[in-house]
């Protein structure tokens, strides 16, 4: 069996229990928390595993995914009617595996009796959806797609439902269409169903009445048969987080394993009472409004420190502007951090001066297509740390998470890139930090943690 199939058997064991076991497990006492295993897309256990790539190939691929991701966040992605027209400002990269701007995969159970489905975790989009029968145009799946006729709990939302207010009604069905920045689109029936998750007492827990998209017309998705849909996690009404807000105290959390270990060790996407803070200096910063898309998780970035040099950017440098430019978003779908063009140039100049004083040789061929790279001296330990100063909280990024270091290639690169009109804090710069998204406080909290020890 292929690696993706093995991963399904190993990591989704709770989806392969018998019907009798399911009845026993779902009868367990209702809990206020659950956790989903968070698989990096390049893990051998991931359905998107690319095979044995060289270090250079893997990192070049991550850069392409990250470049697509930042455009995805900037695009006019929206939950709209079936009459959606193409937006001229939507970035459309070449359709291929690297064009799908997602880094992590989770598995959930859908239906009664439930079946397991592999969804892309996306804090940048709203709707939870999976492919459904009968399918007019669908991408290949390794396992059978969701069949509403086989589920005792499936229901289509009537056109009179409040969630259907701005959608098209066709034959009494509430029809949605979403167009993504990579040129992909999905269309289907807004529905409700029972979702099954592993709970914090190691049983399975069924959540009934979950709204989701039953998609039967999907264009330009190329997931190699291993992905079944998307798990929307932003601040929108239909996201998983918002729907479960009362049951999970409006909180979810993750702790991303460092790059060198993410191919072997997975962590967990935790909800409600499953979130455990193991100590340390917990810091908290409020979420702010992002004018381009108020459903994204935006933060008030005040300043940046490079090494020991605080940049002292003018107030408002990273503020979201009325014209849609500016702003800072925390995002798990991009491997790298992107800094708005003008402040990035200032950061880059400080680094150029710093490495010039150390007499390091700059590389001009731009390995991995990153902007600032140098030859790596033997036993070099002079890489500077970064601090992102948010309103009321400082996120320290250790050198190992601020730079890509290739011992084999004997060079290193800044793991950050310039981007016109937006700053995003990427996954590499979030490693070994627990992040808690708290809707009740409208804030993000974080604390250092060894994410490799985030076990179930």
C-alpha positions as CSV (number, residue, x, y, z in Angstrom):
1,X,0.0,0.0,0.0
2,X,1.2,3.5,-0.7
3,X,2.5,5.8,2.0
4,X,-0.7,7.8,2.1
5,X,-2.7,4.6,2.6
6,X,-0.5,3.5,5.5
7,X,-0.9,6.9,7.1
8,X,-4.6,6.6,6.9
9,X,-4.5,3.2,8.7
10,X,-2.0,4.3,11.3
11,X,-3.2,7.8,12.1
12,X,-6.9,7.4,11.7
13,X,-7.4,4.2,13.7
14,X,-10.4,5.7,15.3
15,X,-12.2,5.8,11.9
16,X,-11.8,2.1,11.3
17,X,-13.7,0.8,14.4
18,X,-16.8,-1.4,14.0
19,X,-20.3,0.0,14.1
20,X,-20.8,-1.6,17.6
21,X,-17.6,0.1,18.8
22,X,-18.9,3.4,17.4
23,X,-22.2,3.1,19.3
24,X,-20.2,2.4,22.5
25,X,-17.8,5.3,22.0
26,X,-20.3,8.0,21.0
27,X,-22.3,7.1,24.1
28,X,-19.5,8.4,26.2
29,X,-20.1,11.4,28.4
30,X,-20.0,14.7,26.4
31,X,-16.7,16.6,26.8
32,X,-15.8,20.2,26.1
33,X,-12.6,19.4,24.2
34,X,-11.1,17.3,21.4
35,X,-7.9,17.1,19.4
36,X,-7.2,16.4,15.7
37,X,-3.8,15.1,14.6
38,X,-2.0,17.8,12.6
39,X,0.0,16.3,9.7
40,X,2.5,18.4,7.8
41,X,1.8,17.9,4.1
42,X,5.3,16.6,3.5
43,X,5.1,14.0,6.2
44,X,5.3,10.4,4.9
45,X,2.0,9.8,6.6
46,X,0.3,12.7,4.7
47,X,-1.8,12.1,1.6
48,X,0.2,14.9,0.0
49,X,3.5,13.3,0.7
50,X,5.7,14.2,-2.4
51,X,8.1,11.2,-2.0
52,X,11.8,11.3,-1.3
53,X,12.9,14.8,-2.3
54,X,16.3,16.3,-1.9
55,X,16.7,19.1,0.7
56,X,16.8,21.7,-2.2
57,X,13.7,20.3,-3.9
58,X,11.6,20.2,-0.7
59,X,12.5,23.7,0.3
60,X,11.9,25.1,-3.2
61,X,8.5,23.5,-3.1
62,X,7.7,25.1,0.3
63,X,8.7,28.5,-1.1
64,X,6.3,28.0,-4.0
65,X,3.5,26.9,-1.7
66,X,4.2,29.9,0.6
67,X,4.2,32.3,-2.4
68,X,0.9,31.0,-3.5
69,X,-0.4,31.2,0.1
70,X,0.3,34.9,0.6
71,X,-1.5,35.7,-2.7
72,X,-4.4,33.5,-1.6
73,X,-4.8,35.6,1.6
74,X,-4.6,38.8,-0.4
75,X,-7.2,37.7,-3.0
76,X,-10.9,38.4,-3.1
77,X,-11.6,34.8,-1.8
78,X,-15.2,34.9,-0.6
79,X,-18.3,32.8,0.3
80,X,-20.7,34.0,-2.4
81,X,-23.6,33.1,-4.6
82,X,-23.4,30.7,-7.5
83,X,-23.3,33.7,-9.9
84,X,-19.8,34.5,-8.7
85,X,-17.7,36.2,-11.4
86,X,-14.0,36.1,-11.8
87,X,-12.2,38.8,-9.9
88,X,-9.5,40.6,-11.8
89,X,-7.3,40.9,-8.7
90,X,-7.2,37.2,-8.0
91,X,-3.7,35.8,-8.4
92,X,-3.7,32.6,-10.4
93,X,-0.5,30.5,-10.2
94,X,0.0,27.5,-12.4
95,X,-2.2,24.7,-11.3
96,X,0.0,22.0,-9.7
97,X,0.6,20.4,-6.3
98,X,2.7,23.4,-5.1
99,X,-0.1,25.8,-6.1
100,X,-2.4,24.6,-3.2
101,X,-1.5,26.9,-0.4
102,X,-2.0,24.6,2.6
103,X,0.5,23.1,5.0
104,X,-1.4,20.8,7.3
105,X,-3.9,17.9,7.0
106,X,-6.5,16.7,9.6
107,X,-8.9,13.8,9.6
108,X,-12.5,14.0,10.7
109,X,-15.6,11.7,10.7
110,X,-18.7,12.8,8.8
111,X,-22.1,11.2,8.7
112,X,-24.1,8.5,10.6
113,X,-22.6,5.9,10.6
114,X,-19.5,8.1,10.1
115,X,-16.7,7.7,7.6
116,X,-13.2,9.3,7.9
117,X,-12.2,12.1,5.6
118,X,-8.9,14.0,5.1
119,X,-9.3,17.7,5.0
120,X,-6.8,20.6,4.5
121,X,-6.7,22.7,7.7
122,X,-7.2,26.4,6.7
123,X,-7.3,29.3,9.1
124,X,-7.8,31.6,6.1
125,X,-11.1,30.3,4.8
126,X,-14.6,29.8,6.3
127,X,-16.5,26.9,4.9
128,X,-16.0,23.2,5.9
129,X,-16.6,21.1,2.7
130,X,-16.0,17.7,1.2
131,X,-16.9,16.2,-2.1
132,X,-20.3,14.5,-2.3
133,X,-22.2,12.0,-4.4
134,X,-23.7,12.4,-7.0
135,X,-20.7,14.4,-8.3
136,X,-20.9,16.2,-11.6
137,X,-17.2,17.1,-11.7
138,X,-14.9,16.0,-8.9
139,X,-11.2,15.4,-8.4
140,X,-10.1,11.8,-7.7
141,X,-10.2,10.4,-4.2
142,X,-8.4,7.4,-2.8
143,X,-11.3,6.5,-0.7
144,X,-15.1,6.7,-1.5
145,X,-16.5,10.2,-1.3
146,X,-19.3,11.2,1.1
147,X,-22.7,9.8,0.0
148,X,-25.6,11.7,1.7
149,X,-27.9,8.8,1.0
150,X,-25.8,6.5,3.2
151,X,-26.1,8.8,6.2
152,X,-29.0,8.9,8.7
153,X,-28.2,12.4,9.9
154,X,-27.7,14.3,6.6
155,X,-30.0,17.2,5.8
156,X,-30.0,19.9,3.2
157,X,-30.6,23.4,4.4
158,X,-33.9,24.9,3.1
159,X,-33.7,28.1,1.2
160,X,-35.6,29.8,4.1
161,X,-32.6,29.2,6.4
162,X,-30.8,32.4,7.6
163,X,-27.5,31.1,6.3
164,X,-29.0,30.9,2.8
165,X,-30.1,34.6,2.7
166,X,-27.4,35.7,0.2
167,X,-27.1,32.4,-1.7
168,X,-29.0,31.1,-4.7
169,X,-32.0,28.8,-4.3
170,X,-32.2,26.1,-6.9
171,X,-35.0,23.5,-6.7
172,X,-35.4,24.2,-3.0
173,X,-31.7,23.8,-2.3
174,X,-29.3,26.4,-0.9
175,X,-26.4,26.6,-3.4
176,X,-22.9,28.0,-2.7
177,X,-19.9,28.6,-4.8
178,X,-16.4,29.5,-3.6
179,X,-13.5,30.6,-5.8
180,X,-10.0,30.3,-4.5
181,X,-6.9,32.3,-5.4
182,X,-5.2,29.4,-7.2
183,X,-8.0,29.2,-9.8
184,X,-9.9,26.4,-8.0
185,X,-13.6,26.6,-7.3
186,X,-16.1,24.4,-5.5
187,X,-19.9,24.4,-5.7
188,X,-22.5,22.5,-3.9
189,X,-25.4,22.3,-1.5
190,X,-25.2,23.9,2.0
191,X,-26.1,21.1,4.4
192,X,-26.0,19.9,8.0
193,X,-24.5,16.7,9.3
194,X,-23.0,15.0,12.3
195,X,-19.2,15.3,12.6
196,X,-17.2,12.9,14.8
197,X,-14.0,13.8,16.6
198,X,-11.8,12.1,19.2
199,X,-12.5,13.7,22.6
200,X,-10.2,14.5,25.5
201,X,-11.2,11.3,27.4
202,X,-10.0,9.2,24.4
203,X,-13.5,8.3,23.2
204,X,-15.2,9.5,20.1
205,X,-17.6,12.4,20.3
206,X,-20.3,13.2,17.8
207,X,-21.3,16.8,17.1
208,X,-24.7,17.0,15.4
209,X,-26.1,19.8,13.3
210,X,-22.8,20.9,11.8
211,X,-23.1,23.1,8.7
212,X,-20.9,22.1,5.8
213,X,-20.7,22.2,2.1
214,X,-21.6,19.1,0.2
215,X,-19.6,19.8,-3.0
216,X,-20.4,18.2,-6.3
217,X,-18.8,20.5,-8.8
218,X,-15.1,21.1,-8.2
219,X,-12.6,22.6,-10.7
220,X,-8.8,22.7,-10.9
221,X,-8.1,20.7,-7.8
222,X,-5.2,18.2,-8.1
223,X,-4.8,16.5,-4.8
224,X,-3.4,13.2,-6.1
225,X,-6.4,11.4,-4.7
226,X,-5.5,11.9,-1.1
227,X,-7.6,14.9,0.0
228,X,-11.3,15.1,0.3
229,X,-12.0,18.8,1.0
230,X,-11.1,21.8,3.3
231,X,-11.6,22.5,7.0
232,X,-12.4,26.2,7.2
233,X,-11.0,27.7,10.5
234,X,-11.3,31.5,10.1
235,X,-13.5,33.9,12.1
236,X,-16.5,33.5,9.7
237,X,-20.0,32.2,10.7
238,X,-19.6,28.8,9.0
239,X,-16.1,28.0,10.2
240,X,-15.6,25.0,12.4
241,X,-14.4,27.2,15.2
242,X,-17.4,29.5,15.2
243,X,-19.9,26.7,14.9
244,X,-18.5,25.0,18.0
245,X,-17.7,28.2,19.9
246,X,-20.1,27.5,22.8
247,X,-18.9,23.9,23.2
248,X,-15.1,24.7,23.1
249,X,-15.2,28.0,25.0
250,X,-14.4,29.7,21.7
251,X,-10.8,28.4,21.9
252,X,-8.5,26.4,19.7
253,X,-4.7,25.9,19.8
254,X,-1.8,24.4,18.0
255,X,2.0,23.9,18.6
256,X,4.0,23.4,15.4
257,X,6.9,21.0,15.4
258,X,10.2,22.3,14.1
259,X,11.0,21.7,10.4
260,X,13.6,19.0,10.9
261,X,11.1,16.9,12.9
262,X,7.8,17.7,11.2
263,X,8.4,14.9,8.7
264,X,8.5,12.3,11.5
265,X,6.5,13.8,14.4
266,X,3.0,15.3,14.2
267,X,1.3,17.6,16.8
268,X,-2.3,18.3,17.4
269,X,-5.0,20.9,16.6
270,X,-6.7,21.2,20.0
271,X,-10.1,22.6,21.0
272,X,-11.6,23.7,24.3
273,X,-10.6,21.8,27.4
274,X,-8.0,19.8,25.4
275,X,-5.8,22.9,25.4
276,X,-3.1,22.5,28.1
277,X,-0.6,25.3,28.9
278,X,2.5,23.7,30.4
279,X,3.9,26.9,32.1
280,X,6.1,29.7,31.0
281,X,5.5,33.3,30.2
282,X,2.1,33.4,28.5
283,X,1.6,36.6,26.4
284,X,-1.6,37.9,24.9
285,X,-2.3,40.3,22.1
286,X,-5.7,41.3,20.7
287,X,-7.1,40.4,17.3
288,X,-7.7,43.5,15.2
289,X,-9.8,44.2,12.1
290,X,-8.2,43.4,8.7
291,X,-9.9,45.6,6.2
292,X,-9.3,43.3,3.2
293,X,-10.9,40.3,4.9
294,X,-12.4,40.8,8.5
295,X,-12.6,37.0,8.8
296,X,-8.8,36.5,9.0
297,X,-6.9,36.5,12.2
298,X,-5.1,39.9,12.1
299,X,-2.8,41.3,14.8
300,X,-1.5,44.7,15.6
301,X,2.2,44.4,14.8
302,X,4.0,47.5,16.3
303,X,7.7,46.9,15.6
304,X,10.4,44.4,14.8
305,X,13.8,43.7,16.5
306,X,16.6,42.2,14.5
307,X,19.3,40.8,16.8
308,X,19.8,43.6,19.3
309,X,18.6,46.3,16.9
310,X,15.1,47.5,17.4
311,X,13.8,48.9,14.1
312,X,11.6,51.7,15.6
313,X,9.2,51.7,12.7
314,X,6.8,54.7,12.8
315,X,3.4,54.0,14.4
316,X,1.0,52.6,11.8
317,X,3.6,51.0,9.6
318,X,1.8,47.6,9.7
319,X,-1.7,48.9,10.2
320,X,-4.4,47.8,7.8
321,X,-5.3,50.7,5.5
322,X,-8.7,51.6,4.1
323,X,-7.4,50.8,0.5
324,X,-6.8,47.2,1.5
325,X,-3.1,47.4,1.9
326,X,-1.1,46.9,5.1
327,X,-2.1,44.8,8.0
328,X,-0.5,41.7,9.7
329,X,-2.1,38.3,9.6
330,X,-1.0,35.2,11.6
331,X,-1.3,32.2,9.3
332,X,-0.5,28.4,9.5
333,X,-0.7,27.9,5.7
334,X,2.5,29.6,4.7
335,X,5.9,28.1,5.7
336,X,7.6,31.5,5.7
337,X,7.0,35.0,7.0
338,X,6.3,37.8,4.5
339,X,7.0,41.4,5.5
340,X,5.5,44.4,3.7
341,X,7.9,45.7,1.1
342,X,9.1,49.0,2.7
343,X,9.7,47.7,6.2
344,X,11.3,44.6,4.8
345,X,13.9,46.6,3.0
346,X,14.8,48.3,6.3
347,X,15.1,44.9,8.0
348,X,17.2,43.5,5.1
349,X,19.6,46.5,5.2
350,X,20.2,45.9,8.9
351,X,21.0,42.3,8.2
352,X,23.3,43.2,5.3
353,X,25.3,45.5,7.6
354,X,25.3,42.9,10.3
355,X,26.7,40.1,8.1
356,X,29.1,42.6,6.4
357,X,30.7,43.3,9.9
358,X,31.2,39.5,10.3
359,X,32.8,39.4,6.8
360,X,30.4,36.8,5.5
361,X,30.1,36.3,1.7
362,X,26.7,37.0,0.2
363,X,25.4,34.5,-2.4
364,X,23.8,36.2,-5.4
365,X,22.1,33.2,-7.1
366,X,19.3,33.2,-4.4
367,X,19.1,29.6,-3.3
368,X,15.5,28.5,-2.8
369,X,14.5,31.8,-4.5
370,X,14.9,33.5,-1.1
371,X,16.1,37.0,-1.0
372,X,19.0,37.1,1.4
373,X,21.5,34.2,1.5
374,X,25.2,33.8,2.6
375,X,27.9,31.2,2.6
376,X,27.9,29.3,5.9
377,X,31.3,29.4,7.7
378,X,32.4,26.3,9.7
379,X,31.0,26.3,13.3
380,X,29.2,29.6,12.7
381,X,26.8,30.6,15.5
382,X,26.2,34.3,14.9
383,X,22.7,34.2,13.4
384,X,20.5,36.9,15.0
385,X,17.1,36.3,16.6
386,X,14.0,38.2,15.7
387,X,11.4,39.7,17.9
388,X,8.0,40.6,16.5
389,X,6.5,43.3,18.9
390,X,2.7,43.1,18.9
391,X,0.3,45.1,21.0
392,X,1.1,44.0,24.6
393,X,3.2,40.9,23.6
394,X,6.5,40.0,22.1
395,X,7.0,36.9,19.9
396,X,10.7,35.9,20.0
397,X,11.9,33.9,17.0
398,X,15.1,32.0,17.6
399,X,17.7,32.0,14.9
400,X,17.0,28.4,13.9
401,X,13.4,29.5,13.0
402,X,14.4,32.8,11.4
403,X,16.9,31.3,8.9
404,X,17.1,28.3,6.7
405,X,20.4,26.7,7.3
406,X,21.8,24.1,4.8
407,X,24.8,22.3,6.3
408,X,25.1,20.2,3.2
409,X,25.0,23.2,0.9
410,X,27.1,25.3,3.3
411,X,24.9,28.3,3.1
412,X,22.0,30.0,5.0
413,X,19.1,32.2,3.9
414,X,16.7,34.5,5.7
415,X,13.4,32.5,5.9
416,X,11.3,35.7,5.2
417,X,10.4,37.4,2.0
418,X,9.1,40.8,0.9
419,X,5.4,41.2,-0.1
420,X,3.7,44.3,-1.3
421,X,0.9,45.4,1.0
422,X,0.7,42.7,3.6
423,X,2.7,41.1,6.5
424,X,2.0,37.5,7.4
425,X,3.6,35.5,10.2
426,X,4.4,32.1,8.8
427,X,4.5,28.6,10.2
428,X,8.3,28.3,10.5
429,X,8.4,31.4,12.7
430,X,5.7,29.9,14.9
431,X,7.6,26.7,15.6
432,X,7.9,25.5,19.2
433,X,5.4,28.0,20.5
434,X,1.9,27.1,21.6
435,X,-0.7,29.5,20.1
436,X,-4.2,29.8,21.6
437,X,-6.8,31.5,19.5
438,X,-9.4,32.8,22.1
439,X,-12.6,34.1,20.7
440,X,-14.0,34.9,24.1
441,X,-11.2,37.4,24.7
442,X,-10.9,38.3,21.0
443,X,-7.1,37.7,21.5
444,X,-4.2,35.4,20.7
445,X,-2.1,34.0,23.5
446,X,1.3,32.3,23.1
447,X,4.0,30.6,25.1
448,X,7.2,28.7,24.3
449,X,6.8,24.9,24.3
450,X,8.6,21.8,22.9
451,X,6.0,20.9,20.3
452,X,7.6,17.5,19.7
453,X,6.1,16.6,23.1
454,X,2.6,17.6,22.2
455,X,1.3,14.0,22.3
456,X,-2.3,12.7,22.6
